[in-house]
Amino acid sequence: MFRFKTIFGDHLSTRSEEAQTVQVRIRCKALNQMTHLGMPKSNAVS
């Protein structure tokens, strides 16, 4: 939650509960994509 709030802020811009749910899901998906892009590619060393 710390990283989520740091990147996107701690307020939602929509008022209805359905729109807030969609907004949070979009932000979570964006955060997951950013995390995935920053993951190093590892190879097994034999």
N, C-alpha and C positions, 0 to 999 in steps of 0.2 A: 504494500500500500504506500510505503514511503516513496518509492520510485514512481509509482503511478501519480501520486499527488504532486511530486516535484516536477514531473514533465507536463502534466495536463492541468494542474491547479486543483484546488479542493472544492470547487463549485461547479454545478451543472448549469447549463444555460437554458435548459428546457423546463417547462412547468409540469406537464402531465407525466404520470408514472410510466406509461408505455413509452413515451419519447425518451425519458431518462434511462429506461432499460436499454433501449436501442443505442443511445449515446454511450453508455458505459460499455456495452459489448463491442462497439466500434473502437473505442479507446483501448480496450483490452487486446483486441486483435492487432491493433497498430503496435502496442507495446510488445506483444509476443513476436511480431515480425522484426522489430528493432533488436530484440534480444537475440533472435535467431541469426540475424545478419552479423552480430558481434561475436558469435561463437567461433572459436578456432576450429579448423579442420584438423582432425588428428588421424594419424596412421599408426598401425601396429608396427613395432620395431622387433625384428627377430634376430 
